């Protein structure tokens, strides 16, 4: 008798989109720069290798994510 088993790829969660991955990476760099005492601006992000077009498209979402992940909750 032949039995079929579902492959693990069928039940796996989909990987995040490229846009989400870039926003996460930019937000991480923004947090790193801010905690190191550097000013986070378009100029400093271009020095880190981001193009101005990418900064215009991704920065608003990356800023929101960086702020959201930087909040510490005290109980």
C-alpha positions in Angstrom: 0.0 0.0 0.0 1.3 3.5 -0.9 0.9 6.2 1.8 1.4 9.8 1.1 2.9 12.1 3.8 2.7 15.9 3.6 6.1 17.5 3.2 7.3 20.0 5.7 7.3 22.7 3.1 3.6 22.5 2.9 3.1 23.5 6.5 5.9 26.0 6.8 5.2 29.7 7.2 6.0 31.8 4.2 9.2 33.9 4.3 8.8 37.6 4.7 8.8 39.8 1.6 11.9 41.7 0.4 10.3 45.0 1.5 9.7 43.7 5.0 13.3 42.4 5.2 14.7 45.7 4.1 12.5 47.6 6.5 13.7 45.4 9.3 17.4 45.8 8.3 17.0 49.6 8.1 15.2 49.8 11.5 18.0 47.7 13.1 20.6 50.1 11.6 18.7 53.1 12.8 18.5 51.7 16.4 22.2 50.8 16.3 23.1 54.3 15.2 20.8 56.0 17.8 22.1 53.9 20.7 25.7 54.7 19.6 24.9 58.5 19.8 24.9 59.1 16.1 22.4 61.2 14.3 20.0 59.2 12.1 19.4 61.2 8.9 19.3 60.7 5.2 23.0 61.6 5.0 24.1 59.1 7.6 22.0 56.3 6.1 23.6 57.0 2.6 27.0 56.7 4.3 25.9 53.2 5.5 25.1 52.2 1.9 21.4 53.0 1.5 20.3 54.7 -1.7 18.2 57.9 -1.4 15.4 56.2 -3.3 15.3 53.4 -0.8 15.4 55.8 2.1 12.5 57.7 0.7 10.4 54.6 0.3 11.4 52.6 3.4 12.3 55.2 6.1 8.8 56.0 7.4 8.0 52.3 8.1 11.5 51.7 9.4 11.3 54.6 11.8 8.0 53.3 13.1 9.4 49.8 13.6 12.6 51.1 15.3 10.5 53.2 17.7 8.2 50.3 18.4 11.1 47.9 19.2 13.0 50.4 21.3 10.2 50.9 23.8 10.9 49.2 27.1 8.1 48.1 29.3 8.7 48.3 33.0 6.4 46.4 35.4 
